[in-house]
Amino acid sequence: MANHYQPSAVLKDRAKGFLNGKYAGAIGITAVYIVLYFVASNILSDISTGVVYLFVKMGAVSFAASVLNYVIGIVLSGAATVIVSVLMLGMSYYYLVLGSGQFPRLSDLFYGFRENAGRNIAASFMINIPLILSLMPGILAGRLYMDTKERSYALAAVILGTAGLVLYFFFDISLKMTYFIIADFPEYTASEAVKAGWRKMSGHRMRLFGLMLSFIPYFILGILSFGIGLLWVYPLVQESYAQFYLDLMNPKKVSDEWERTV
């Protein structure tokens, strides 16, 4: 018997149902996540800016200096990304609990640091490595152009940047369910969770891509409301992803109790 998967409209309707009456908590955890995201990103960004200023002050504007400055920036940005990713694991845990008919808590945001932190940090690192590597060539070419003003670097930045974005979205879609896998299978090692997440998305990338595209009008409305509406849009998006995961794990039905099929 062929598996039957729910369409995007059904998954979003289910997400709305689980969020009904629980939006306050979902908005609360989203707001805290956004604040922590900007704190982590800005602190390390300020450090990176300080390094750039030091290079300029020393007059070290050269190919080698640009590359070294870029590498330092990537390391700091990568550290911020891993921290934010562990928080995203907590978000995934929160919405998975909510989507299974249980009662999540605001403290679930820190689930990734509280439970098996070493594994979760390692998994977050593994998830983000291909994403960062996808964008690195284009960003490096762009930075070299800014430092040297050579047109060849500008052309390289456009070509490498475009190819990098395509790869980025491919890896992002392929690994997006991995956060739910990590939350759902605490017995998995980091590599096992990442491999399982990638394997489960085989043949389902376009379904998830379609679900992601369906939220474009929501984001436009959220932006037009000066960003305030995004506090309602983001929980719906995350809970819809949780419903996608539950449907992926048990395509015959999406219920309060799901069958592990990895």
C-alpha positions as CSV (number, residue, x, y, z in Angstrom):
1,M,0.0,0.0,0.0
2,A,1.4,3.4,-1.0
3,N,2.0,5.9,1.7
4,H,-0.3,8.9,1.7
5,Y,1.2,12.2,2.9
6,Q,-0.9,15.2,3.9
7,P,-0.8,18.3,1.6
8,S,0.5,21.7,2.8
9,A,-3.0,23.1,3.4
10,V,-3.9,20.2,5.8
11,L,-0.6,20.5,7.7
12,K,-1.1,24.3,8.2
13,D,-4.7,23.7,9.3
14,R,-3.5,21.1,11.8
15,A,-0.8,23.6,13.0
16,K,-3.5,26.3,13.5
17,G,-5.6,23.8,15.5
18,F,-2.7,23.0,17.9
19,L,-1.8,26.7,18.3
20,N,-5.4,27.6,19.0
21,G,-5.5,28.9,22.6
22,K,-1.8,28.5,23.0
23,Y,-0.5,31.4,20.9
24,A,0.6,33.3,24.0
25,G,3.2,30.7,24.9
26,A,4.3,30.3,21.2
27,I,4.7,34.1,20.8
28,G,6.6,34.3,24.1
29,I,9.2,31.6,23.1
30,T,9.5,33.2,19.7
31,A,10.2,36.6,21.2
32,V,12.8,35.2,23.6
33,Y,14.5,33.3,20.7
34,I,14.7,36.4,18.6
35,V,16.2,38.4,21.4
36,L,18.8,35.8,22.1
37,Y,19.5,35.4,18.4
38,F,20.4,39.1,18.0
39,V,22.4,39.1,21.3
40,A,24.6,36.2,20.2
41,S,24.9,37.5,16.6
42,N,25.7,41.1,17.5
43,I,28.3,40.3,20.2
44,L,30.3,38.1,17.9
45,S,29.7,40.5,15.0
46,D,31.1,43.4,17.1
47,I,34.2,41.3,17.7
48,S,34.5,40.7,14.0
49,T,34.1,44.4,13.2
50,G,36.8,45.2,15.7
51,V,39.2,42.8,13.9
52,V,38.4,44.5,10.6
53,Y,39.1,47.9,12.1
54,L,42.4,46.6,13.5
55,F,43.4,45.4,10.0
56,V,42.5,48.8,8.4
57,K,44.3,50.7,11.2
58,M,47.4,48.7,10.5
59,G,47.1,49.4,6.8
60,A,46.9,45.6,6.1
61,V,44.7,45.8,3.0
62,S,46.0,42.9,0.9
63,F,44.9,39.6,-0.4
64,A,46.3,37.7,2.6
65,A,44.9,40.2,5.1
66,S,41.4,40.0,3.4
67,V,41.5,36.2,3.6
68,L,42.6,36.1,7.2
69,N,40.0,38.7,8.2
70,Y,37.4,36.7,6.3
71,V,38.4,33.5,8.1
72,I,38.2,35.1,11.5
73,G,34.8,36.5,10.6
74,I,33.6,33.1,9.5
75,V,34.8,31.4,12.7
76,L,33.0,34.0,14.9
77,S,29.8,33.8,12.7
78,G,30.0,30.0,12.8
79,A,30.1,30.1,16.6
80,A,27.1,32.3,16.7
81,T,25.3,30.0,14.2
82,V,25.9,27.0,16.3
83,I,24.6,28.7,19.5
84,V,21.5,29.8,17.6
85,S,21.1,26.3,16.1
86,V,21.0,24.7,19.5
87,L,18.3,27.2,20.4
88,M,16.5,26.2,17.2
89,L,16.6,22.6,18.5
90,G,14.8,23.8,21.6
91,M,12.2,25.5,19.4
92,S,11.8,22.3,17.4
93,Y,11.3,20.4,20.7
94,Y,8.7,22.9,21.9
95,Y,6.6,22.7,18.7
96,L,7.0,18.9,18.5
97,V,5.6,18.6,22.1
98,L,2.8,21.1,21.2
99,G,2.0,19.2,18.0
100,S,1.7,15.9,19.8
101,G,-1.1,17.3,22.0
102,Q,1.1,17.9,25.1
103,F,2.0,21.0,27.0
104,P,5.4,22.6,26.2
105,R,7.1,25.2,28.4
106,L,9.1,28.3,27.7
107,S,12.2,26.6,29.2
108,D,12.1,24.1,26.4
109,L,13.9,26.7,24.3
110,F,17.0,25.7,26.3
111,Y,16.4,21.9,25.8
112,G,19.4,21.6,23.5
113,F,21.8,22.9,26.2
114,R,20.0,21.1,29.1
115,E,19.8,17.6,27.6
116,N,22.9,16.0,26.1
117,A,24.4,19.3,25.2
118,G,27.6,17.9,23.8
119,R,25.7,15.8,21.2
120,N,23.4,18.7,20.3
121,I,26.3,21.1,19.8
122,A,28.1,18.6,17.6
123,A,24.9,17.9,15.6
124,S,24.3,21.7,15.2
125,F,27.9,22.0,13.9
126,M,27.4,19.2,11.4
127,I,24.1,20.7,10.2
128,N,25.6,24.1,9.6
129,I,28.9,23.2,8.1
130,P,27.4,22.5,4.6
131,L,25.3,25.7,4.8
132,I,28.4,27.8,5.7
133,L,30.6,26.2,3.1
134,S,28.0,26.9,0.4
135,L,28.1,30.6,1.0
136,M,31.8,31.0,1.7
137,P,33.2,31.3,-1.8
138,G,30.7,34.0,-2.8
139,I,31.2,36.0,0.4
140,L,35.0,35.8,0.1
141,A,34.9,37.0,-3.5
142,G,32.6,39.9,-2.5
143,R,35.0,40.9,0.3
144,L,38.0,40.7,-2.0
145,Y,36.1,43.0,-4.4
146,M,35.4,45.5,-1.6
147,D,39.0,45.5,-0.5
148,T,40.6,45.6,-4.0
149,K,37.9,47.0,-6.3
150,E,38.9,44.6,-9.0
151,R,36.1,43.7,-11.4
152,S,37.1,40.1,-11.7
153,Y,36.2,39.6,-8.0
154,A,32.8,41.3,-8.6
155,L,32.0,38.8,-11.4
156,A,33.2,35.9,-9.2
157,A,31.1,37.1,-6.3
158,V,27.9,37.1,-8.5
159,I,28.5,33.7,-10.0
160,L,29.8,32.0,-6.8
161,G,27.1,33.8,-4.7
162,T,24.3,32.5,-6.9
163,A,25.6,29.0,-7.0
164,G,26.1,29.2,-3.2
165,L,22.5,30.2,-2.6
166,V,21.2,27.3,-4.6
167,L,23.4,24.9,-2.6
168,Y,22.4,26.6,0.6
169,F,18.7,26.1,0.1
170,F,19.2,22.5,-1.0
171,F,21.1,21.7,2.2
172,D,18.7,23.7,4.3
173,I,15.7,21.8,3.0
174,S,17.5,18.4,3.2
175,L,18.5,19.0,6.9
176,K,15.5,20.9,8.2
177,M,13.8,17.9,9.8
178,T,17.1,16.9,11.5
179,Y,16.2,19.2,14.5
180,F,13.1,17.2,15.1
181,I,15.0,13.9,14.7
182,I,17.4,15.1,17.4
183,A,14.6,16.0,19.7
184,D,12.6,12.9,19.0
185,F,15.5,10.4,19.3
186,P,17.7,11.3,22.3
187,E,19.5,8.0,22.0
188,Y,21.0,8.9,18.6
189,T,24.5,10.2,18.3
190,A,25.0,13.5,16.4
191,S,26.1,11.7,13.2
192,E,23.2,9.2,13.4
193,A,20.7,12.0,13.8
194,V,22.0,14.0,10.9
195,K,22.1,10.9,8.6
196,A,18.6,10.0,9.6
197,G,17.4,13.5,9.0
198,W,18.9,13.5,5.5
199,R,17.7,10.0,4.7
200,K,14.1,10.8,5.7
201,M,14.0,13.8,3.4
202,S,14.8,11.7,0.3
203,G,11.9,12.1,-2.1
204,H,10.3,14.8,0.1
205,R,12.3,17.9,-0.6
206,M,9.9,19.3,-3.1
207,R,7.0,18.7,-0.6
208,L,8.8,20.7,2.0
209,F,9.8,23.4,-0.5
210,G,6.1,23.8,-1.5
211,L,5.2,24.2,2.2
212,M,7.8,26.8,2.7
213,L,6.7,28.7,-0.4
214,S,3.1,28.7,0.8
215,F,4.1,31.0,3.7
216,I,5.4,33.8,1.5
217,P,2.1,35.7,1.7
218,Y,2.1,35.3,5.4
219,F,5.5,36.8,5.7
220,I,4.6,39.7,3.4
221,L,1.6,40.5,5.6
222,G,3.8,40.2,8.7
223,I,6.4,42.7,7.3
224,L,3.6,45.1,6.2
225,S,2.5,45.2,9.9
226,F,6.0,46.6,10.7
227,G,7.1,43.1,11.7
228,I,4.7,42.7,14.6
229,G,2.7,40.2,12.6
230,L,5.7,37.9,12.3
231,L,5.3,37.0,15.9
232,W,2.1,35.2,14.9
233,V,3.5,33.9,11.5
234,Y,6.7,32.3,13.0
235,P,4.9,30.0,15.4
236,L,2.6,28.8,12.6
237,V,5.6,28.1,10.3
238,Q,7.4,26.1,13.0
239,E,4.3,24.1,14.1
240,S,3.6,23.4,10.4
241,Y,7.2,22.0,10.1
242,A,6.4,19.9,13.2
243,Q,3.3,18.6,11.5
244,F,5.3,17.9,8.4
245,Y,7.7,15.8,10.5
246,L,5.0,13.9,12.2
247,D,3.4,13.2,8.8
248,L,6.8,12.1,7.4
249,M,7.3,9.7,10.3
250,N,3.8,8.2,10.0
251,P,2.3,9.0,6.6
252,K,-0.9,7.1,7.2
253,K,-2.0,9.4,10.0
254,V,-0.8,12.3,12.1
255,S,-1.9,11.7,15.7
256,D,-1.0,12.5,19.3
257,E,1.1,9.4,19.3
258,W,3.3,8.7,16.3
259,E,5.3,5.7,15.2
260,R,9.0,6.0,14.9
261,T,10.0,4.8,11.4
262,V,13.6,6.0,11.0
